[in-house]
Amino acid sequence: LGLTSEGWCNVMPITYVEEGKTVQIQKITGKDKLRSHLANMGFVEKGNITVIQRVAGNMILEVKGTRVAIDEALANRIMV
């Protein structure tokens, strides 16, 4: 849970978002190298991403018009 000017809000990993939903990235967790790697793929705070599909625990996400497949461990670092 985080505190915003509007009050409390829920922040959760992208892995909890339903297929077809578009959400805004609130935070990327992890070490600098991991956050940099995700940023290079287009995953940046305040950026929008869409959950396209889940396949065998992995996720296909659309970010900046490109579909990207990531594993569940990496997806759990993307907080929305």
C-alpha positions in Angstrom: 0.0 0.0 0.0 1.2 3.5 -0.8 0.1 6.9 0.2 -0.9 9.4 -2.5 -2.3 12.9 -2.3 -5.7 11.4 -2.8 -5.3 8.9 0.0 -4.3 5.2 0.2 -4.0 3.3 -3.0 -3.2 -0.4 -3.7 0.0 -1.3 -5.6 0.4 -4.8 -6.8 2.6 -6.8 -9.2 1.5 -7.0 -12.9 1.0 -10.7 -12.4 -2.3 -9.9 -10.6 -3.8 -8.0 -13.6 -6.4 -9.7 -15.8 -5.7 -10.4 -19.5 -6.8 -7.5 -21.7 -6.4 -4.8 -19.0 -4.1 -1.8 -19.5 -2.5 -0.4 -16.3 0.1 2.2 -15.4 3.5 1.2 -13.9 3.9 2.7 -10.4 7.3 1.3 -9.5 9.9 -1.2 -10.7 11.5 -3.1 -7.8 14.9 -4.8 -7.7 18.5 -4.0 -8.2 19.8 -1.2 -10.5 20.8 -3.7 -13.2 17.4 -5.3 -13.3 15.5 -2.0 -13.3 17.8 -0.8 -16.1 17.2 -4.0 -18.1 13.4 -3.5 -17.8 13.7 0.2 -18.7 15.6 -0.8 -21.9 12.6 -3.0 -22.8 10.2 0.0 -22.3 9.0 -0.7 -18.7 9.3 2.7 -17.0 7.4 4.3 -14.2 4.2 6.0 -15.3 4.3 4.1 -18.6 1.2 2.1 -19.6 1.3 -1.7 -20.2 -1.3 -4.1 -21.4 -1.5 -7.8 -20.3 -2.0 -9.7 -23.5 -1.7 -13.3 -22.4 -0.4 -15.8 -19.8 1.5 -18.8 -21.0 2.8 -21.5 -18.7 3.5 -19.0 -15.9 5.1 -16.4 -18.2 3.4 -13.3 -19.4 3.1 -11.5 -22.8 2.8 -7.8 -22.2 2.4 -4.9 -24.6 4.5 -1.9 -23.9 5.0 1.1 -26.3 3.3 -0.8 -29.1 5.6 -3.9 -28.8 4.8 -7.3 -27.4 7.3 -8.6 -24.8 7.4 -12.0 -23.1 8.8 -12.1 -19.6 8.9 -14.7 -16.9 6.8 -14.6 -13.7 9.8 -13.6 -11.5 10.5 -10.6 -13.7 6.8 -9.7 -13.9 6.6 -9.6 -10.1 9.1 -6.7 -10.1 6.7 -4.5 -12.1 4.3 -2.8 -9.7 1.1 -1.3 -11.0 
